[in-house]
């Protein structure tokens, strides 16, 4: 039986944010979400970086 991989909540949040950001980026490129301003995409990218730094600092403890 294969082992299930359990991610910490911070890692789950980071994975969700990355997938959501890529989805918004793709749909915006396909002009399905073209009404969104570019700052929304930049804020999502910055949120991903912030969560990554926070998780890295938490894992060093």
N, C-alpha and C positions, 0 to 999 in steps of 0.2 A: 504494500500500500504506500503510495507516495506521501511524503511529508508535506504538510501545509505550511506555507511561509506566512508568518505573522509579522506584519509591519507595525511599527509604533505609530501612534496617532499623528505625530508631526510628519512622518514619512508618507502616511496616507494623504495628508493634506497637500504635501508637495506634489505627489503623484497626480492628485485630482487637479491641482492648479495648472500643472504642466499640460495635462490632457485638455483641460478647458481652454487654455491659452492657444494651443495648437488648433483646436476646433474653431475658435473664433477667428484665428488667422486664416484658416482654410476657407471658411464660409465667407469671410470678408473678401478674400481673393476671388471667390466665385460670384461676387456681388450679391450674395444673399443677405449679408449683413453690412452692405455698403453705407448704410445710414449712420453707422457707428463712427465716431471720430477716431483718429489715429491715437489720441491720448489714452483711450481705453485699452488698446493693445499694449502700449508702453506701461501703463499702470499694472496690467496683468503680469508683464515680464518682470517689473520691479517687485511685485508681490512674490513671485516665484523666487527671485534672488534673496529677498528678505527672509522668506521661510527657510530657504537653504542655509543661509548664514545662521539663523536661529537654531536650526537642527544641528548644525555642525558644532556650535558652541555648547549645546546641551549634551552632545555625545562626548565632549571632552571632559565633562565633569566626572 
